[in-house]
């Protein structure tokens, strides 16, 4: 009897993560308000839903011995999401502290997982390495934004405006979410050799054993 195919696979995890990242990117992009309150609200929803997907993947996708990355990423996401979800804490400083800490920690975890997977010959290694590198890059970019940055500017015919550090920070998070959404979306929709192997293994039935013989 062939083994039943899994209803929830690593590709579904990638697609769900891409969906939530795309939702975050769209909300940031089309919001005229790039304040800490809006940025942390979107960030909280993004990391909490992503953490939920990773928790589900622990039981439905990854075998024993390969579950710790999903558990760690889920815990980091839940911690960051809960802190960002408190309305009274949604200040400029909290935005930078929480998002930098989350991006650096999760990026490092995914990068380590990807490097270990590449040494083992896992074809999904590139995905983890890329997402991990993007997380670390987001942390570095946010750290590089000067505290209290304020830059007035004017657009002819539109008026005077002010570019602040929090506007840059929220915008950078939106850009990160957009890139992650595109990358994971493409990765999730691209047929993987591992998927073909699993399907082939499930479709192959054991050959009948001939118990007969010359009498």
N, C-alpha and C positions, 0 to 999 in steps of 0.2 A: 504494500500500500504506500502511495506517495505521501510525503509529509505535507501538511497544509501550509500554504503561503501565508506569511504574516500580513495582517491587515494594516499595520502601522510600521513603517520602516524608516531608516535613516533619511531617505529622500523626503518623506512626509515631514520629518523634523525640520529639514532645510527649508521646505516650502512654507511651513507655518512660521518659522523664524523670519523668512523673507516677507511674509504677509504683514506681520506685526511691525517690522522695520519700515515697510512701505507706508503703513498707516501713520507711524510717527513722523516720517519724513513729510508726508502730505499735510499733516496738521501743523507742523512747524512752518513749512513753506508758505501755506496760504493763510497763516495767522498774521494779522497786522501788528500784533502785540508779541514781542520777543522778550518779555520780562521774565524774571526768575520764577514767578508764579506759574506762568504758562509753560515755560521750559521744564520745570520740575513735575508739573502735572502730566505732561506728555511722556516725559522720561519714566515716571512712576508706572504708568500704564504699560509702557513698552517693556520694561524689565520684569514686571510682575507676570505678564502674560507669557513672555519668553521663558521665565523660570518655571511656570506651570507646564509648558511643553517639555522642558528638560526633565521634570519630575516624572511625567508620564512615560518619557522615553526610557527612564531607568528600568521600568518593569516590562515594557512592551517592545523595546528595540535592542538594547544592549545585553549581552550575556554576562553572567557572573564573572567578575574579574576585570570587566571593562566599564563598570558603571560609575566609578569614582569621579571622572570628569563631569558627568552630567549632574551628579549630586552636588559637587562643589560649585558649579556654575549656577545651579538652581538656588543654593543657599546664598551666594553672593547677590544674585538678582533679587531674592526676597528681602534681604537686608537693605539693599539700596532702595528698592521700591517702597518699603515701609517708611524709611526715613524721608524720602522725597514726597510721600503721600500725606505727610502732616502739614496742613495749611499754614500753621503758625511758624513753621520752619522754612518756608519757601522764600529765602532771602538770596541775594546775589552770592554771598560767601558760601552758603550751604550748597548752592547749585554747583559751584566749582569744586568744592571739597568732595561732594558725593559722586558727581559724574567722573571726576578724575580718579578717585579711588576705585570706582566700579570698572572704568575702562582699563585702568592699569592692571587690576587683579584678574579680571576675566580675560583680558588680552594675553596676559602671561600664562594663564592656565591653558588657553586654547593653543598658544604657540608651543608650549611644552608638549601637549598632547599631539600636535601635528608633527613635531620633530621626531618624537618617539614612533609615531605611526609610519613616518617616511623611512626610518631605519628598518622597520618591520615589513616594508613593502606594501603598506596599505594604500590603496588608490584614493582614499578620502583624505589623505594627509594634507594635500594642497589646500583643501577647503579650510581646515582648521588653522593652518599656518597663515593663510591670507586674512581670515577673520581676526585671528589673534594679533597680527601685525596692524590691522586697521584700528583695533582697540587701543593698542599701545600708542599709535600715531595720534589718535584723538586725545589721549591723556597728555602727550607732549605738547600738542597744539594749544590745549586749554591752559596748561602751565605757562606757556609762552605769552599768553595775553596779560598785559600789565594790569595790576590791581588798580581799580579806580580810573581806568582808561576812559577818556572823554574827548571826542573829536567833533567839533561843530563843522558843518559843511552846508553848502547851499546848492540848490538846483534851480537854474534859471526858469522862471515861470511857475515853479512849484512851491518855493519858499525855503526857509531855513530849517535844518534838521541837526540832530545830534547823534553821533555814533558812539555807543558806550561799550564797555567790556562785556556786559551781560548780553547785549544784542549780538556781539560777535560770538560769544560762547554758545548761546542757544542756536545760532545759525550754524556753527560748526557741528553741533550735535545733530542737527537736521541733515547736514551734508553727509555725516557719517552714516546715519540711518538709511539715507538714499542709496549710498554706495553698497552697503551691506545687503539691502533689499535686492538690488540688481544682481549682485554676485551670487547670493544664495538662491535667488530665483532661477538663474541660469544653471547653477549646479544641481538644483533639485529637479529641473526639467530635462537635464541631460542624462540619457541612459548610461548607467554604470555597468562596467564589466562584472562587478560583484553581483548585481541584480540578475544578469544573464546566467551566471553560474548557479545562483539559487533556484531560478526558474528551471534550468536544465536538470538540476538535481531532483527537484520536485516532480518533474515530468517523467523521470526514468523509473520504471518499475523493475524490481528484481526479477531476473530471468528464472523461469521455472526450473527446478532441479529434477533431472531425469534419474529416477530411482530404478529404472529398468536395467536390463543387461542381458547378455547372452545366457541362456539357460542350457 
